[in-house]
């Protein structure tokens, strides 16, 4: 079936390293993608989004890359900090103008 | 400004009881969403409001679940005759318009015993 999934359920990095979190999607109708960060006991927090007419978008210490050919999305976090430790979700809109479909999430642990 | 707020933050109820969960969206946000998150899982879409209307209720798991929104503001999610499988965190989000990024509340953790 169609789904949004993640290659790695957990990722452990050293403080200061760069982190890359990957996400695969299967619905070619998706034209909007978002990355959310969820800390323990909190709701998801918007990080960055990208539309399908773009390949790359940069924010503060974060970059999202979209490869539509292989239906792959990645989130790069530069100089990872302990405060970046959280579960990261990718989500897609599957052509909808409101409904987001979320993946299972990747747990990022940053070691000091 | 104030973010999305939800109440209660935690709710423990006995199987068979009804529960009502409340969401206060960001002021001026026309779109409002409810999601369910089971332990260790991603978010499941439940329902979407545009204004006070719910054009998409397709994610509601059963007819025990209902939601309403009034004054293009507060929304309540009601679960009747709760079952143990209803135990989850229920998250509310709002956005300025349907296509804009969704801002989430902290969620209500529901435990059905």
Interface residues (C-beta under 8 A of the other chain):
Chain A: X4 X32 X34 X36 X41 X42 X43 X44 X45 X46 X49 X89 X91 X97 X98 X99 X100 X101 X102 X103 X104 X105
Chain B: X4 X31 X33 X35 X40 X41 X42 X43 X44 X45 X48 X50 X56 X91 X93 X98 X99 X101 X102 X103 X104 X105 X106 X107
